[in-house]
Amino acid sequence: MATLSQWVAGSRPRTLPTSLVPVVVGTGVAIGADGAVWWRALLAAFVALVLQIGVNYSNDYSDGVRGTDEERVGPLRLVGSKVAKPKQVLAAALGSFALAAVAGLALAAVTTWWLLLVGAFAILAAWFYTGGKNPYGYRALGEISVFVFFGLVAVVGTVYVQVEGIPWEAWAAAVPIGLLACALLVVNNLRDIPTDEVSGKRTLAVVLGDRNTRFLYAACCSIPFMIVLVLGAVHPWVLITLVAAPLSVPPSQKVLGGAKGPALIPVLGETARLQLAYGVLLAIGLAI
C-alpha cells in the first residue's frame, strides 16, 4: 500500500506548474482586457490542476502495466515500482478526470456549450497519451499534444471563460507558454531515451536522437524570449519577462553539455521554475 507521500510523489508535483502557468497568463490577458472574473479563473485553475494530476496517474498506470517503467530513471512510478496496485492508480486517474469534467461543466454552463467538446478532447488526449492499444505518446506526438493543450487551449481557454472573447494577445501569449511546457516533456524524454528504446516507446526524443533532442530543448527555452521581444513592441511592459531569461541558462547548459540519466533530473525542476517565472512576469506585463 502506497503511503501519502508516495501518492504525492506519484502525482509528479514538479510538473504541476505546467498546468497552472497557462491559467495565470490567460488571466493576465483577461485583466489587460478589463474582463477578469476571478471565480472563473480559479475554477479554470482547478480544472487544469486536476487534469494534469490525472495525466500523470494515467501515464503511471499505462506505462506500468506495459512494463516500460520498471527500469526508468526519475521520479517515483507507483505501478512500475510496485508500491501501488494498477487498479488503485487507474482509479486515481479516472477520479481526477471526473473532477476536471465536473468543474469544466460548470464553466461551460456560464459561457458556451462548445467548451464541453474542448474538455472532452482534453480528457481523451490525456488518456490516450500512453493509454489504449496505440498510444500517441509512443508515436512521437507527445510534444504536439502538450503544445496544443498546455499552451494554446489552456491559455486561450482561460481568457475565453473570463472575457467571452479571444483577443490576439491570447494567441501570442499561448505560443511561448506551450513551448516551455514542451521543454519539460523534451528533457523528460531525453533522460529516458535508453529505456524507451529498449521498451519500444518511440517518443520524439527517440526519433530525433540524443543530439537533436538537446537542441530542441534549447530552442523551446530560448524562442519564448524572442517572442517577448516582438510582443514588447506593442505592449512594452511585457519586456519585464526578460528578467526570467537567466533562469534558462543553467538547465540549457546541462542539457547542451551532455548531462544524462540522473544528472537530468534537476533540470526538470529548473525548467519548471523557468516556466513559472516566465509565466508570472508575462502575466503581469500583459495585465498592465
Contacts in CASP RR format, 6 or more apart in sequence:
PFRMAT RR
TARGET T0000
AUTHOR 0000-0000-0000
METHOD contacts of the structure
MODEL  1
MATLSQWVAGSRPRTLPTSLVPVVVGTGVAIGADGAVWWRALLAAFVALV
LQIGVNYSNDYSDGVRGTDEERVGPLRLVGSKVAKPKQVLAAALGSFALA
AVAGLALAAVTTWWLLLVGAFAILAAWFYTGGKNPYGYRALGEISVFVFF
GLVAVVGTVYVQVEGIPWEAWAAAVPIGLLACALLVVNNLRDIPTDEVSG
KRTLAVVLGDRNTRFLYAACCSIPFMIVLVLGAVHPWVLITLVAAPLSVP
PSQKVLGGAKGPALIPVLGETARLQLAYGVLLAIGLAI
1 84 0 8 1.000
2 78 0 8 1.000
2 83 0 8 1.000
2 84 0 8 1.000
2 88 0 8 1.000
6 76 0 8 1.000
6 78 0 8 1.000
6 83 0 8 1.000
6 84 0 8 1.000
7 78 0 8 1.000
7 84 0 8 1.000
7 92 0 8 1.000
9 75 0 8 1.000
9 76 0 8 1.000
10 56 0 8 1.000
10 57 0 8 1.000
10 60 0 8 1.000
10 75 0 8 1.000
10 76 0 8 1.000
10 77 0 8 1.000
10 78 0 8 1.000
11 53 0 8 1.000
11 56 0 8 1.000
11 57 0 8 1.000
12 56 0 8 1.000
12 75 0 8 1.000
14 75 0 8 1.000
14 268 0 8 1.000
14 269 0 8 1.000
14 272 0 8 1.000
15 52 0 8 1.000
15 56 0 8 1.000
15 184 0 8 1.000
15 268 0 8 1.000
15 272 0 8 1.000
16 49 0 8 1.000
16 52 0 8 1.000
16 53 0 8 1.000
17 272 0 8 1.000
17 273 0 8 1.000
17 275 0 8 1.000
17 276 0 8 1.000
18 52 0 8 1.000
18 146 0 8 1.000
18 150 0 8 1.000
18 181 0 8 1.000
18 184 0 8 1.000
18 272 0 8 1.000
18 275 0 8 1.000
19 48 0 8 1.000
19 49 0 8 1.000
19 51 0 8 1.000
19 52 0 8 1.000
19 150 0 8 1.000
19 154 0 8 1.000
20 45 0 8 1.000
20 48 0 8 1.000
20 49 0 8 1.000
21 177 0 8 1.000
21 180 0 8 1.000
21 181 0 8 1.000
21 275 0 8 1.000
21 276 0 8 1.000
21 278 0 8 1.000
21 279 0 8 1.000
21 280 0 8 1.000
22 48 0 8 1.000
22 150 0 8 1.000
22 151 0 8 1.000
22 154 0 8 1.000
22 155 0 8 1.000
22 158 0 8 1.000
22 174 0 8 1.000
22 177 0 8 1.000
22 178 0 8 1.000
22 181 0 8 1.000
23 41 0 8 1.000
23 44 0 8 1.000
23 45 0 8 1.000
23 48 0 8 1.000
23 154 0 8 1.000
23 158 0 8 1.000
24 279 0 8 1.000
24 280 0 8 1.000
24 283 0 8 1.000
25 155 0 8 1.000
25 158 0 8 1.000
25 173 0 8 1.000
25 174 0 8 1.000
25 177 0 8 1.000
25 279 0 8 1.000
25 282 0 8 1.000
25 283 0 8 1.000
25 286 0 8 1.000
26 155 0 8 1.000
26 156 0 8 1.000
26 157 0 8 1.000
26 158 0 8 1.000
26 159 0 8 1.000
26 162 0 8 1.000
26 170 0 8 1.000
26 173 0 8 1.000
26 283 0 8 1.000
26 286 0 8 1.000
27 36 0 8 1.000
27 41 0 8 1.000
27 158 0 8 1.000
27 162 0 8 1.000
27 283 0 8 1.000
27 287 0 8 1.000
28 36 0 8 1.000
28 283 0 8 1.000
28 284 0 8 1.000
28 285 0 8 1.000
28 286 0 8 1.000
28 287 0 8 1.000
29 155 0 8 1.000
29 158 0 8 1.000
29 159 0 8 1.000
29 167 0 8 1.000
29 169 0 8 1.000
29 170 0 8 1.000
29 173 0 8 1.000
29 283 0 8 1.000
29 286 0 8 1.000
29 287 0 8 1.000
30 36 0 8 1.000
30 37 0 8 1.000
30 41 0 8 1.000
30 158 0 8 1.000
30 159 0 8 1.000
30 162 0 8 1.000
30 163 0 8 1.000
31 286 0 8 1.000
31 287 0 8 1.000
32 286 0 8 1.000
32 287 0 8 1.000
32 288 0 8 1.000
33 159 0 8 1.000
33 163 0 8 1.000
33 167 0 8 1.000
33 169 0 8 1.000
35 162 0 8 1.000
35 163 0 8 1.000
36 162 0 8 1.000
36 163 0 8 1.000
37 161 0 8 1.000
37 162 0 8 1.000
40 107 0 8 1.000
40 110 0 8 1.000
40 161 0 8 1.000
40 162 0 8 1.000
41 158 0 8 1.000
41 162 0 8 1.000
43 103 0 8 1.000
43 104 0 8 1.000
43 106 0 8 1.000
43 107 0 8 1.000
43 161 0 8 1.000
44 107 0 8 1.000
44 157 0 8 1.000
44 158 0 8 1.000
44 161 0 8 1.000
46 99 0 8 1.000
46 103 0 8 1.000
47 100 0 8 1.000
47 103 0 8 1.000
47 104 0 8 1.000
47 107 0 8 1.000
48 154 0 8 1.000
50 96 0 8 1.000
50 97 0 8 1.000
50 99 0 8 1.000
50 100 0 8 1.000
50 103 0 8 1.000
51 96 0 8 1.000
51 97 0 8 1.000
51 100 0 8 1.000
51 122 0 8 1.000
51 123 0 8 1.000
51 126 0 8 1.000
53 96 0 8 1.000
54 92 0 8 1.000
54 93 0 8 1.000
54 95 0 8 1.000
54 96 0 8 1.000
54 97 0 8 1.000
54 100 0 8 1.000
54 126 0 8 1.000
55 93 0 8 1.000
55 126 0 8 1.000
55 129 0 8 1.000
57 78 0 8 1.000
57 89 0 8 1.000
57 90 0 8 1.000
57 92 0 8 1.000
57 93 0 8 1.000
57 96 0 8 1.000
58 90 0 8 1.000
58 93 0 8 1.000
58 97 0 8 1.000
58 126 0 8 1.000
58 127 0 8 1.000
58 129 0 8 1.000
58 130 0 8 1.000
58 131 0 8 1.000
59 129 0 8 1.000
59 130 0 8 1.000
60 69 0 8 1.000
60 77 0 8 1.000
60 78 0 8 1.000
60 79 0 8 1.000
60 80 0 8 1.000
60 89 0 8 1.000
60 93 0 8 1.000
61 79 0 8 1.000
61 86 0 8 1.000
61 89 0 8 1.000
61 90 0 8 1.000
61 93 0 8 1.000
62 130 0 8 1.000
62 131 0 8 1.000
62 132 0 8 1.000
62 135 0 8 1.000
63 69 0 8 1.000
63 72 0 8 1.000
63 77 0 8 1.000
63 79 0 8 1.000
63 80 0 8 1.000
63 130 0 8 1.000
64 70 0 8 1.000
64 77 0 8 1.000
64 79 0 8 1.000
64 80 0 8 1.000
64 86 0 8 1.000
65 79 0 8 1.000
65 86 0 8 1.000
66 199 0 8 1.000
67 80 0 8 1.000
67 199 0 8 1.000
68 195 0 8 1.000
68 196 0 8 1.000
68 199 0 8 1.000
68 200 0 8 1.000
68 201 0 8 1.000
69 77 0 8 1.000
69 79 0 8 1.000
69 80 0 8 1.000
69 81 0 8 1.000
70 80 0 8 1.000
71 195 0 8 1.000
71 198 0 8 1.000
72 80 0 8 1.000
72 192 0 8 1.000
72 195 0 8 1.000
73 191 0 8 1.000
73 192 0 8 1.000
73 195 0 8 1.000
73 261 0 8 1.000
73 262 0 8 1.000
73 265 0 8 1.000
74 191 0 8 1.000
74 262 0 8 1.000
74 265 0 8 1.000
75 265 0 8 1.000
76 83 0 8 1.000
78 84 0 8 1.000
78 88 0 8 1.000
78 89 0 8 1.000
79 85 0 8 1.000
79 86 0 8 1.000
79 89 0 8 1.000
93 127 0 8 1.000
97 123 0 8 1.000
97 126 0 8 1.000
97 127 0 8 1.000
100 119 0 8 1.000
100 122 0 8 1.000
100 123 0 8 1.000
101 119 0 8 1.000
101 123 0 8 1.000
104 115 0 8 1.000
104 116 0 8 1.000
104 119 0 8 1.000
105 116 0 8 1.000
107 115 0 8 1.000
107 161 0 8 1.000
108 115 0 8 1.000
108 116 0 8 1.000
110 161 0 8 1.000
111 160 0 8 1.000
111 161 0 8 1.000
111 164 0 8 1.000
112 164 0 8 1.000
115 157 0 8 1.000
115 160 0 8 1.000
115 161 0 8 1.000
118 153 0 8 1.000
118 157 0 8 1.000
122 149 0 8 1.000
122 153 0 8 1.000
125 145 0 8 1.000
125 148 0 8 1.000
125 149 0 8 1.000
128 135 0 8 1.000
128 136 0 8 1.000
129 135 0 8 1.000
129 136 0 8 1.000
129 137 0 8 1.000
129 142 0 8 1.000
129 145 0 8 1.000
130 137 0 8 1.000
130 138 0 8 1.000
136 142 0 8 1.000
136 145 0 8 1.000
137 145 0 8 1.000
137 201 0 8 1.000
137 203 0 8 1.000
138 200 0 8 1.000
138 201 0 8 1.000
138 202 0 8 1.000
138 203 0 8 1.000
139 202 0 8 1.000
140 202 0 8 1.000
140 203 0 8 1.000
140 204 0 8 1.000
140 206 0 8 1.000
140 207 0 8 1.000
141 204 0 8 1.000
142 185 0 8 1.000
142 203 0 8 1.000
142 204 0 8 1.000
143 182 0 8 1.000
143 185 0 8 1.000
143 186 0 8 1.000
143 204 0 8 1.000
146 178 0 8 1.000
146 181 0 8 1.000
146 182 0 8 1.000
146 184 0 8 1.000
146 185 0 8 1.000
147 178 0 8 1.000
147 179 0 8 1.000
147 181 0 8 1.000
147 182 0 8 1.000
150 177 0 8 1.000
150 178 0 8 1.000
150 181 0 8 1.000
151 174 0 8 1.000
151 175 0 8 1.000
151 177 0 8 1.000
151 178 0 8 1.000
151 181 0 8 1.000
152 171 0 8 1.000
152 174 0 8 1.000
152 175 0 8 1.000
152 178 0 8 1.000
154 174 0 8 1.000
154 177 0 8 1.000
155 170 0 8 1.000
155 173 0 8 1.000
155 174 0 8 1.000
155 177 0 8 1.000
155 178 0 8 1.000
156 166 0 8 1.000
156 170 0 8 1.000
156 171 0 8 1.000
156 174 0 8 1.000
157 170 0 8 1.000
159 165 0 8 1.000
159 166 0 8 1.000
159 167 0 8 1.000
159 170 0 8 1.000
160 166 0 8 1.000
160 170 0 8 1.000
169 231 0 8 1.000
169 235 0 8 1.000
169 286 0 8 1.000
172 227 0 8 1.000
172 231 0 8 1.000
173 231 0 8 1.000
173 282 0 8 1.000
173 286 0 8 1.000
175 224 0 8 1.000
175 227 0 8 1.000
176 223 0 8 1.000
176 224 0 8 1.000
176 225 0 8 1.000
176 227 0 8 1.000
176 228 0 8 1.000
176 278 0 8 1.000
176 282 0 8 1.000
177 224 0 8 1.000
177 275 0 8 1.000
177 278 0 8 1.000
177 279 0 8 1.000
177 282 0 8 1.000
179 219 0 8 1.000
179 220 0 8 1.000
179 221 0 8 1.000
179 223 0 8 1.000
179 224 0 8 1.000
180 220 0 8 1.000
180 221 0 8 1.000
180 224 0 8 1.000
180 271 0 8 1.000
180 274 0 8 1.000
180 275 0 8 1.000
180 278 0 8 1.000
181 275 0 8 1.000
182 220 0 8 1.000
183 217 0 8 1.000
183 220 0 8 1.000
183 221 0 8 1.000
183 271 0 8 1.000
183 274 0 8 1.000
183 275 0 8 1.000
184 268 0 8 1.000
184 271 0 8 1.000
184 272 0 8 1.000
184 275 0 8 1.000
186 204 0 8 1.000
186 205 0 8 1.000
186 213 0 8 1.000
186 216 0 8 1.000
186 217 0 8 1.000
186 220 0 8 1.000
187 217 0 8 1.000
187 251 0 8 1.000
187 255 0 8 1.000
187 264 0 8 1.000
187 267 0 8 1.000
187 268 0 8 1.000
187 271 0 8 1.000
188 268 0 8 1.000
189 196 0 8 1.000
189 203 0 8 1.000
189 204 0 8 1.000
189 205 0 8 1.000
189 206 0 8 1.000
189 213 0 8 1.000
190 205 0 8 1.000
190 210 0 8 1.000
190 213 0 8 1.000
190 214 0 8 1.000
190 217 0 8 1.000
190 255 0 8 1.000
190 264 0 8 1.000
191 260 0 8 1.000
191 261 0 8 1.000
191 264 0 8 1.000
191 265 0 8 1.000
192 201 0 8 1.000
192 203 0 8 1.000
192 205 0 8 1.000
193 203 0 8 1.000
193 205 0 8 1.000
193 206 0 8 1.000
193 209 0 8 1.000
193 210 0 8 1.000
193 213 0 8 1.000
196 202 0 8 1.000
196 203 0 8 1.000
196 205 0 8 1.000
196 206 0 8 1.000
197 206 0 8 1.000
200 206 0 8 1.000
204 213 0 8 1.000
204 216 0 8 1.000
205 213 0 8 1.000
208 216 0 8 1.000
214 255 0 8 1.000
214 256 0 8 1.000
214 257 0 8 1.000
214 258 0 8 1.000
215 256 0 8 1.000
217 252 0 8 1.000
217 255 0 8 1.000
218 252 0 8 1.000
218 255 0 8 1.000
218 256 0 8 1.000
221 248 0 8 1.000
221 251 0 8 1.000
221 252 0 8 1.000
221 271 0 8 1.000
221 274 0 8 1.000
222 248 0 8 1.000
222 252 0 8 1.000
224 278 0 8 1.000
225 241 0 8 1.000
225 242 0 8 1.000
225 245 0 8 1.000
225 248 0 8 1.000
228 238 0 8 1.000
228 239 0 8 1.000
228 241 0 8 1.000
228 242 0 8 1.000
228 282 0 8 1.000
229 239 0 8 1.000
229 242 0 8 1.000
231 238 0 8 1.000
232 238 0 8 1.000
232 239 0 8 1.000
235 285 0 8 1.000
235 286 0 8 1.000
237 284 0 8 1.000
237 285 0 8 1.000
237 286 0 8 1.000
237 288 0 8 1.000
238 282 0 8 1.000
238 285 0 8 1.000
238 286 0 8 1.000
240 281 0 8 1.000
240 284 0 8 1.000
240 285 0 8 1.000
241 278 0 8 1.000
241 279 0 8 1.000
241 281 0 8 1.000
241 282 0 8 1.000
241 285 0 8 1.000
243 277 0 8 1.000
243 281 0 8 1.000
244 274 0 8 1.000
244 277 0 8 1.000
244 278 0 8 1.000
244 279 0 8 1.000
244 281 0 8 1.000
247 270 0 8 1.000
247 273 0 8 1.000
247 274 0 8 1.000
247 277 0 8 1.000
247 278 0 8 1.000
248 274 0 8 1.000
250 270 0 8 1.000
251 267 0 8 1.000
251 270 0 8 1.000
251 271 0 8 1.000
251 274 0 8 1.000
254 263 0 8 1.000
254 264 0 8 1.000
254 266 0 8 1.000
254 267 0 8 1.000
254 270 0 8 1.000
255 264 0 8 1.000
255 267 0 8 1.000
259 267 0 8 1.000
END
